[in-house]
């Protein structure tokens, strides 16, 4: 018996309505998924080198931009101009900068081969040649140019065979963040390294702290040497004064100038040479609340039937201090001799806090000059038991609240200077120095991990491993695909 036309029509209408509702729900679901994916998502960098993962310091700079920044990328990726090899890295890195800075940073890409009018406009405005690859940053009417060549370290050996140089390390984040820090300062300040008392020189091929000076210069400040015996006073543009391993006491006039600078809310870093006779310098530190002890931090290690003395100290960064709390979990390495520091008890109007401590099994040995007939052991009556403070900070006239910045005198002291020397400095030690410097400069939001160079990743394979890869890719995998095809053909034939 056939159904009535009216009933069949109602059934078709119901089917159409159901299909329409399903389509509508699918569209709603698709829109909800897209909305959630657009507004709620996670970003990550899973590359081996973490090439585009911004450092904490860079994020702090971008989050605290006082004015909008415009970035002009003057690149021609289609030509072999110097620096063209890093074009892709620069583009990807700037995308991360834009994401972190939101609407405070805009980027314009200018290819001089395709946009000649805009290229000539920029060349006339910033006075550079058409053959250069540059990144130009502009902020509050000031500008900073970064050459693409300065954003990488190169291996020029391939040029001997007529090939282009190979990029060994990408330094884009260091260059961009350093330029932003410089532009953020209305007037560039200077960090002075004290000279004239046996300290390592700053700049030149014989500098023993070239890496430290290089990274300090990337904090938006100028690095310069200072001879107080000649200058007579700390210059007015001084952001901080750094004393690295002075072997002799500064002259009386120099010590007077240093004390006057401290009394007018100066900012100082002192890295001691524990073997040096610097009584006046140590007396100055003691008057500020930090007294270097006449000891050596060490431990003994059992070497078979003999006992060895380990003078390279492993320290622990303070997890609660505003300067070092972001370095928690990392180890401070102090090679060579290190003396411990004694902090004053209940100083009037002064805040004293440890930055790095050496725990067990290290102790402060007071009879550290030994001979072969007398061994080294801990003496509870004369030696200093752990834990030992080997780096500390002092602030005179400040407040305990880390979120409040007031005018104050600030100083960081360490009982070792070898830990910043070229060949000895480690990444945690470098981050400690830069974090300390930014605290001195009233830039607490920059006491984060600083950007580092991204080294090229080289996969070193033996001849056997290379042969196995060739066997799999050239023989076994194609053979497996051919066998699968033959099996499918045979089954279809049957």
C-alpha positions as CSV (number, residue, x, y, z in Angstrom):
1,X,0.0,0.0,0.0
2,X,1.5,3.3,-1.0
3,X,2.0,6.1,1.5
4,X,-0.2,9.2,1.1
5,X,1.5,12.1,-0.7
6,X,1.0,14.4,2.3
7,X,2.9,11.9,4.6
8,X,5.7,11.5,2.0
9,X,6.0,15.3,1.8
10,X,6.3,15.6,5.6
11,X,8.9,12.9,5.7
12,X,11.1,14.7,3.0
13,X,10.6,18.0,4.9
14,X,11.8,16.4,8.1
15,X,14.9,14.9,6.3
16,X,15.7,18.3,4.8
17,X,15.3,20.0,8.2
18,X,17.6,17.4,9.9
19,X,20.2,17.8,7.2
20,X,20.0,21.6,7.6
21,X,20.4,21.4,11.4
22,X,23.4,19.0,11.0
23,X,25.0,21.4,8.6
24,X,24.3,24.3,10.9
25,X,25.8,22.4,13.9
26,X,28.8,21.5,11.8
27,X,29.3,25.2,10.9
28,X,28.9,26.2,14.6
29,X,31.4,23.5,15.6
30,X,33.9,24.6,12.9
31,X,33.5,28.2,13.9
32,X,34.0,27.4,17.6
33,X,37.2,25.3,16.8
34,X,38.6,28.2,14.7
35,X,37.8,30.8,17.4
36,X,39.4,28.7,20.1
37,X,42.4,28.0,17.9
38,X,42.8,31.7,17.1
39,X,42.5,33.0,20.7
40,X,43.8,30.1,22.8
41,X,46.9,28.3,21.6
42,X,50.4,27.4,22.6
43,X,53.6,28.4,20.7
44,X,56.8,26.4,20.9
45,X,60.2,26.1,19.3
46,X,61.2,22.5,18.8
47,X,64.3,23.1,16.8
48,X,67.5,21.7,18.2
49,X,69.1,25.1,18.6
50,X,66.0,26.9,20.0
51,X,66.8,29.5,17.4
52,X,63.6,31.5,17.7
53,X,62.8,31.1,21.3
54,X,63.2,34.5,22.8
55,X,65.1,35.0,26.0
56,X,63.6,36.3,29.2
57,X,65.5,39.6,28.8
58,X,64.1,40.2,25.3
59,X,60.6,39.5,26.5
60,X,61.1,42.0,29.3
61,X,62.3,44.6,26.9
62,X,59.4,44.2,24.5
63,X,56.9,44.2,27.4
64,X,58.2,47.5,28.7
65,X,58.5,49.4,25.5
66,X,57.6,53.0,26.2
67,X,57.0,54.0,22.6
68,X,56.2,52.2,19.4
69,X,59.1,50.7,17.4
70,X,59.3,50.5,13.6
71,X,61.6,48.0,12.0
72,X,62.6,48.3,8.4
73,X,64.2,45.2,6.9
74,X,66.3,46.3,3.9
75,X,67.2,43.0,2.3
76,X,67.5,41.5,-1.1
77,X,67.3,37.7,-0.7
78,X,67.7,37.3,-4.4
79,X,71.2,38.7,-4.6
80,X,74.5,37.6,-3.0
81,X,75.0,40.8,-1.0
82,X,76.9,40.3,2.3
83,X,74.6,38.9,4.9
84,X,71.9,37.5,2.6
85,X,72.4,34.0,4.2
86,X,70.6,35.1,7.4
87,X,67.5,36.6,5.7
88,X,65.2,33.7,6.6
89,X,66.4,33.7,10.2
90,X,65.8,37.4,10.5
91,X,62.3,37.2,9.2
92,X,61.4,34.3,11.5
93,X,62.9,36.0,14.5
94,X,61.1,39.3,13.9
95,X,57.8,37.4,13.8
96,X,58.5,36.3,17.4
97,X,59.3,39.9,18.3
98,X,56.0,41.1,16.8
99,X,54.1,38.4,18.7
100,X,55.7,39.3,22.0
101,X,55.4,43.1,21.5
102,X,51.9,43.0,20.0
103,X,51.0,46.4,18.5
104,X,54.1,48.2,19.8
105,X,56.4,46.8,17.1
106,X,55.7,46.9,13.3
107,X,57.9,45.5,10.6
108,X,58.3,46.6,7.0
109,X,60.2,44.5,4.4
110,X,61.9,46.4,1.6
111,X,63.5,44.5,-1.3
112,X,65.6,47.1,-3.2
113,X,65.4,45.0,-6.3
114,X,61.6,45.2,-6.4
115,X,60.7,48.4,-4.6
116,X,63.3,50.8,-5.9
117,X,61.4,54.0,-4.8
118,X,61.1,53.0,-1.2
119,X,64.7,51.7,-1.2
120,X,66.0,55.1,-2.4
121,X,63.8,56.9,0.2
122,X,65.4,54.9,3.0
123,X,68.9,55.3,1.7
124,X,68.5,59.0,1.6
125,X,67.0,59.1,5.1
126,X,69.5,56.9,6.8
127,X,72.6,57.4,4.6
128,X,73.6,53.9,3.6
129,X,74.6,52.3,0.3
130,X,72.4,50.2,-2.0
131,X,74.6,47.1,-1.7
132,X,74.0,46.7,2.1
133,X,71.6,44.4,3.9
134,X,70.4,46.2,7.0
135,X,67.8,46.1,9.7
136,X,66.8,49.6,10.8
137,X,65.0,50.3,14.1
138,X,63.3,53.6,14.8
139,X,61.9,54.9,18.1
140,X,61.0,58.4,19.2
141,X,62.8,59.9,16.3
142,X,66.0,58.0,17.0
143,X,67.3,55.2,14.8
144,X,69.8,52.3,15.0
145,X,71.2,50.4,12.0
146,X,72.2,46.8,12.3
147,X,74.2,45.3,9.4
148,X,73.2,41.7,8.5
149,X,76.9,40.8,8.6
150,X,77.0,41.7,12.3
151,X,74.1,39.3,13.1
152,X,76.1,36.2,12.5
153,X,79.5,34.6,12.9
154,X,81.0,33.3,9.7
155,X,83.4,30.6,8.7
156,X,85.3,32.0,5.7
157,X,87.3,28.8,4.8
158,X,84.8,27.8,2.1
159,X,85.7,30.9,0.2
160,X,89.0,29.3,-0.6
161,X,87.1,26.8,-2.8
162,X,84.9,29.6,-4.4
163,X,81.9,28.9,-2.1
164,X,80.1,31.5,0.0
165,X,81.0,31.7,3.7
166,X,79.2,29.4,6.1
167,X,77.2,30.8,9.0
168,X,78.5,29.4,12.3
169,X,76.3,31.2,14.7
170,X,73.2,33.5,14.5
171,X,73.4,36.5,16.7
172,X,70.2,38.2,15.6
173,X,68.5,38.4,19.0
174,X,71.5,39.8,20.7
175,X,71.8,42.6,18.1
176,X,68.1,43.4,18.0
177,X,67.6,43.5,21.8
178,X,70.8,45.5,22.3
179,X,69.5,48.1,19.7
180,X,66.2,48.3,21.5
181,X,67.9,48.8,24.9
182,X,70.0,51.6,23.3
183,X,67.0,53.3,21.7
184,X,65.0,53.1,25.0
185,X,67.6,55.3,26.7
186,X,67.2,59.0,25.9
187,X,70.9,59.5,26.7
188,X,73.3,56.7,26.3
189,X,75.2,56.0,29.6
190,X,78.6,54.5,30.0
191,X,79.8,51.5,32.0
192,X,83.4,52.1,33.1
193,X,86.0,49.4,33.7
194,X,88.6,50.6,36.2
195,X,92.2,50.4,34.9
196,X,95.7,51.1,36.2
197,X,95.9,48.6,39.1
198,X,96.7,45.4,37.1
199,X,93.1,44.8,35.9
200,X,92.6,43.2,32.5
201,X,92.3,45.8,29.7
202,X,89.0,46.5,28.0
203,X,89.1,46.2,24.2
204,X,92.0,45.1,22.0
205,X,93.4,41.7,21.3
206,X,95.1,41.3,24.7
207,X,91.9,41.9,26.7
208,X,91.2,39.1,29.2
209,X,87.5,40.0,29.6
210,X,86.5,40.7,26.0
211,X,83.4,38.4,26.1
212,X,82.1,40.1,29.3
213,X,82.8,43.6,27.8
214,X,81.0,42.6,24.6
215,X,77.9,41.4,26.3
216,X,77.9,44.5,28.6
217,X,77.9,46.7,25.5
218,X,74.8,44.9,24.3
219,X,72.9,46.1,27.3
220,X,72.4,49.5,25.6
221,X,75.4,51.1,27.3
222,X,78.8,52.2,26.1
223,X,81.9,50.4,27.5
224,X,85.0,52.4,28.3
225,X,88.1,52.2,30.4
226,X,88.6,54.6,33.4
227,X,91.8,55.6,35.1
228,X,90.7,57.4,38.3
229,X,94.3,58.6,39.0
230,X,94.1,60.6,35.8
231,X,90.4,61.6,35.6
232,X,90.2,62.5,39.3
233,X,86.5,61.6,39.5
234,X,84.0,59.2,38.1
235,X,82.4,60.9,35.0
236,X,78.8,62.1,35.2
237,X,77.7,59.8,32.4
238,X,78.7,56.7,34.4
239,X,76.0,54.1,34.7
240,X,78.3,51.9,36.8
241,X,81.9,51.2,37.6
242,X,83.3,47.7,37.3
243,X,86.5,46.6,39.1
244,X,87.8,43.3,37.8
245,X,90.7,41.6,39.7
246,X,92.7,44.7,40.8
247,X,96.2,43.5,41.9
248,X,97.1,46.7,43.7
249,X,95.4,49.3,45.7
250,X,94.2,52.4,43.7
251,X,96.1,55.6,44.7
252,X,94.6,57.7,47.4
253,X,93.1,60.2,45.0
254,X,91.4,57.3,43.1
255,X,90.0,55.8,46.3
256,X,88.7,59.2,47.3
257,X,86.9,59.5,44.0
258,X,85.5,56.0,44.3
259,X,84.1,56.7,47.8
260,X,82.6,60.0,46.6
261,X,80.9,58.2,43.7
262,X,79.5,55.6,46.2
263,X,78.3,58.4,48.5
264,X,76.4,60.1,45.7
265,X,74.3,56.9,45.0
266,X,76.9,55.3,42.8
267,X,76.7,51.8,41.2
268,X,79.7,49.5,41.6
269,X,80.7,45.9,40.8
270,X,83.9,44.6,42.5
271,X,85.3,41.3,41.5
272,X,88.2,40.6,43.9
273,X,91.6,39.0,43.3
274,X,92.0,37.1,46.6
275,X,95.8,36.9,46.2
276,X,96.2,40.7,45.8
277,X,97.2,43.0,48.6
278,X,94.4,45.6,48.3
279,X,93.9,46.8,51.8
280,X,92.3,50.1,50.9
281,X,89.9,48.5,48.5
282,X,88.9,45.9,51.1
283,X,88.5,48.6,53.7
284,X,86.2,50.4,51.4
285,X,84.1,47.3,50.9
286,X,84.0,46.7,54.7
287,X,82.7,50.2,55.3
288,X,79.9,49.4,52.9
289,X,79.0,46.2,54.9
290,X,80.8,43.5,53.0
291,X,84.2,42.3,54.5
292,X,86.4,40.0,52.4
293,X,87.9,37.3,54.6
294,X,91.5,36.3,54.5
295,X,90.7,32.7,53.6
296,X,90.4,30.4,50.5
297,X,87.3,28.4,49.8
298,X,88.3,24.8,49.0
299,X,87.6,21.2,49.6
300,X,89.5,18.0,49.6
301,X,89.0,15.0,47.3
302,X,90.3,11.5,47.8
303,X,92.6,10.4,44.9
304,X,93.4,6.8,45.7
305,X,96.0,6.8,48.4
306,X,96.4,10.6,48.2
307,X,94.3,13.6,49.1
308,X,93.8,16.3,46.6
309,X,92.9,19.9,47.1
310,X,90.1,21.3,44.9
311,X,90.2,25.1,44.6
312,X,87.6,25.4,41.9
313,X,84.4,26.3,43.7
314,X,80.9,25.3,42.7
315,X,78.4,27.9,44.0
316,X,74.6,28.0,44.3
317,X,72.6,31.1,43.2
318,X,70.2,32.4,45.7
319,X,66.6,31.4,44.7
320,X,65.0,34.3,46.7
321,X,67.2,37.2,45.7
322,X,65.7,39.6,43.0
323,X,69.0,39.4,41.0
324,X,69.6,35.7,40.9
325,X,66.2,34.0,41.4
326,X,65.9,33.4,37.7
327,X,69.2,31.4,37.8
328,X,67.9,28.9,40.2
329,X,69.0,25.4,39.4
330,X,72.2,26.5,37.6
331,X,75.7,26.3,39.1
332,X,78.1,29.2,39.5
333,X,81.7,28.1,38.7
334,X,84.5,30.0,40.4
335,X,87.9,28.7,39.1
336,X,91.1,29.4,40.9
337,X,91.3,31.1,44.3
338,X,88.2,32.4,46.0
339,X,87.8,34.2,49.3
340,X,84.5,34.2,51.3
341,X,82.6,37.3,52.3
342,X,81.3,38.4,55.7
343,X,78.1,40.4,55.7
344,X,77.6,43.0,58.5
345,X,74.9,42.2,61.1
346,X,71.9,44.6,61.2
347,X,73.5,47.4,59.2
348,X,71.8,50.8,59.7
349,X,69.9,51.8,56.5
350,X,71.6,49.2,54.4
351,X,70.3,46.0,52.8
352,X,72.8,43.2,52.5
353,X,71.9,39.9,50.8
354,X,74.0,36.9,49.6
355,X,73.9,36.2,45.9
356,X,76.0,33.0,45.6
357,X,76.9,30.6,48.4
358,X,79.2,27.6,48.5
359,X,77.8,24.8,50.5
360,X,79.3,21.5,51.8
361,X,81.9,20.1,51.4
362,X,83.6,23.5,50.8
363,X,85.0,25.5,53.7
364,X,87.1,28.6,54.3
365,X,90.6,27.5,54.9
366,X,92.6,30.2,56.8
367,X,96.0,28.4,56.6
368,X,95.8,28.1,52.8
369,X,99.6,28.5,52.3
370,X,100.7,24.9,52.9
371,X,103.8,22.8,52.2
372,X,104.2,19.2,51.3
373,X,104.7,18.2,55.0
374,X,101.4,19.6,56.1
375,X,98.1,18.5,54.7
376,X,94.9,20.6,54.5
377,X,92.0,19.7,56.7
378,X,89.1,21.5,58.2
379,X,89.8,23.0,61.7
380,X,86.7,23.9,63.5
381,X,88.6,26.4,65.7
382,X,90.3,28.5,62.9
383,X,88.5,27.7,59.6
384,X,85.2,29.0,58.4
385,X,82.4,26.4,58.2
386,X,79.9,26.2,55.3
387,X,77.8,27.6,53.9
388,X,80.0,30.4,52.7
389,X,78.9,33.6,50.9
390,X,81.2,34.1,47.9
391,X,79.1,36.9,46.2
392,X,76.8,39.4,47.7
393,X,74.9,42.7,47.1
394,X,74.5,45.8,49.2
395,X,72.0,48.6,48.8
396,X,72.3,51.8,50.8
397,X,69.2,53.9,51.0
398,X,66.8,51.6,49.1
399,X,63.7,49.7,50.1
400,X,63.1,46.0,50.5
401,X,60.3,45.9,48.0
402,X,61.7,44.8,44.6
403,X,58.9,46.4,42.8
404,X,59.8,49.9,44.0
405,X,62.8,51.7,42.5
406,X,64.2,54.5,44.5
407,X,67.5,56.4,44.4
408,X,70.1,54.4,46.3
409,X,73.8,53.4,46.2
410,X,74.2,49.8,45.0
411,X,77.1,47.4,44.9
412,X,77.8,43.8,43.9
413,X,80.9,42.1,45.3
414,X,82.4,38.7,44.5
415,X,85.4,36.9,46.1
416,X,86.7,35.8,42.7
417,X,87.5,37.5,39.4
418,X,88.6,34.5,37.3
419,X,85.1,33.5,36.7
420,X,84.6,36.3,34.2
421,X,87.8,35.8,32.3
422,X,87.8,34.7,28.6
423,X,88.0,30.9,28.5
424,X,86.6,30.5,32.0
425,X,83.3,32.3,31.9
426,X,80.2,30.1,31.6
427,X,76.7,31.0,30.6
428,X,75.3,31.1,34.2
429,X,78.2,33.3,35.3
430,X,77.6,35.6,32.3
431,X,73.9,35.8,33.1
432,X,74.8,36.6,36.7
433,X,77.0,39.5,35.7
434,X,74.4,40.9,33.3
435,X,71.6,40.5,35.8
436,X,73.6,42.3,38.4
437,X,74.4,45.1,36.0
438,X,70.8,45.6,35.1
439,X,69.8,45.7,38.8
440,X,72.5,48.4,39.3
441,X,71.0,50.3,36.4
442,X,67.5,50.3,37.9
443,X,66.3,47.9,35.2
444,X,64.8,45.2,37.4
445,X,62.6,43.9,34.5
446,X,65.8,43.0,32.6
447,X,67.3,40.8,35.3
448,X,66.4,37.8,33.1
449,X,68.4,35.3,31.1
450,X,70.1,37.3,28.3
451,X,70.1,36.3,24.6
452,X,72.9,34.2,23.4
453,X,74.4,33.2,20.0
454,X,72.7,30.3,18.3
455,X,75.4,28.0,17.1
456,X,75.0,25.9,13.9
457,X,74.1,22.3,14.6
458,X,76.6,19.9,13.0
459,X,75.7,16.2,12.7
460,X,79.0,14.3,12.7
461,X,78.6,10.8,11.2
462,X,81.2,8.1,10.8
463,X,81.7,6.3,7.5
464,X,79.8,3.3,8.8
465,X,76.8,5.4,9.8
466,X,76.9,7.3,6.5
467,X,77.0,3.9,4.7
468,X,74.0,2.6,6.6
469,X,71.9,5.8,5.9
470,X,72.8,5.4,2.2
471,X,71.8,1.7,2.3
472,X,68.4,2.4,3.8
473,X,67.5,5.5,1.7
474,X,68.9,4.2,-1.7
475,X,68.3,0.5,-1.5
476,X,66.0,-0.9,1.3
477,X,63.3,1.7,1.4
478,X,62.9,1.9,-2.5
479,X,63.0,-2.0,-2.6
480,X,60.2,-2.2,0.1
481,X,58.1,0.2,-1.9
482,X,58.7,-1.8,-5.1
483,X,57.8,-5.1,-3.4
484,X,54.6,-3.6,-2.0
485,X,53.7,-2.4,-5.5
486,X,54.4,-5.9,-6.9
487,X,52.1,-7.5,-4.3
488,X,49.3,-5.2,-5.1
489,X,49.7,-5.9,-8.8
490,X,49.8,-9.6,-8.3
491,X,46.6,-9.6,-6.1
492,X,44.7,-7.6,-8.8
493,X,45.8,-10.0,-11.5
494,X,44.3,-12.8,-9.5
